């Protein structure tokens, strides 16, 4: 399996929780531009990053990851 690919549900779940990219950056201890690059797909998400976000959002990580794309 390749690196996790963020599913479009990531944005939807962030919006549902009232969480913007700046909040994700603060949660992970990153500069906001690092999150922008991940959201655009310029940098791959690490599984640990998505686990932290999923925990904060209160959803299973599987909601945030497109496993089909990660397998290709």
C-alpha positions as CSV (number, residue, x, y, z in Angstrom):
1,X,0.0,0.0,0.0
2,X,1.3,3.5,-0.9
3,X,1.0,6.6,1.2
4,X,-2.5,7.6,2.3
5,X,-4.3,9.8,-0.1
6,X,-6.7,12.3,1.4
7,X,-10.3,11.7,0.4
8,X,-12.5,14.7,-0.5
9,X,-14.3,13.9,2.8
10,X,-11.3,15.5,4.6
11,X,-12.5,18.9,3.6
12,X,-16.1,18.1,4.3
13,X,-15.3,16.8,7.8
14,X,-13.1,19.8,8.6
15,X,-16.0,22.1,7.5
16,X,-18.5,20.1,9.6
17,X,-16.3,20.6,12.7
18,X,-15.6,24.2,11.9
19,X,-12.0,23.5,11.4
20,X,-10.0,25.4,8.9
21,X,-6.5,24.8,7.5
22,X,-5.0,27.1,10.1
23,X,-6.5,25.0,12.9
24,X,-5.1,21.9,11.3
25,X,-1.7,23.5,11.1
26,X,-1.8,24.5,14.8
27,X,-3.0,21.0,15.7
28,X,0.0,19.4,13.9
29,X,2.5,22.1,14.8
30,X,3.1,23.0,11.2
31,X,3.2,26.3,9.3
32,X,-0.1,26.9,7.5
33,X,1.6,26.6,4.1
34,X,2.5,23.0,4.9
35,X,-1.2,22.2,5.2
36,X,-2.0,24.1,2.0
37,X,0.6,22.0,0.1
38,X,-0.9,18.8,1.6
39,X,-4.5,19.8,0.7
40,X,-3.4,20.6,-2.9
41,X,-1.6,17.2,-3.1
42,X,1.9,18.8,-3.5
43,X,3.0,16.9,-0.4
44,X,1.7,13.5,0.7
45,X,0.0,13.2,4.0
46,X,1.6,10.9,6.6
47,X,-0.6,8.4,8.2
48,X,0.2,9.8,11.6
49,X,-1.0,13.3,10.6
50,X,-4.3,11.9,9.4
51,X,-4.7,9.9,12.6
52,X,-4.3,13.1,14.6
53,X,-6.8,14.9,12.5
54,X,-9.3,12.0,12.5
55,X,-9.1,11.9,16.3
56,X,-9.7,15.6,16.6
57,X,-12.6,15.4,14.2
58,X,-14.0,12.3,16.0
59,X,-14.1,10.2,12.8
60,X,-12.4,6.9,11.9
61,X,-9.3,7.5,9.8
62,X,-10.9,5.5,7.0
63,X,-13.3,8.4,6.4
64,X,-10.3,10.6,5.5
65,X,-8.3,8.3,3.4
66,X,-9.1,7.1,-0.2
67,X,-7.7,3.6,0.1
68,X,-8.3,2.9,-3.6
69,X,-6.0,5.7,-4.7
70,X,-3.4,4.7,-2.1
71,X,-3.3,1.2,-3.4
72,X,-2.5,2.4,-7.0
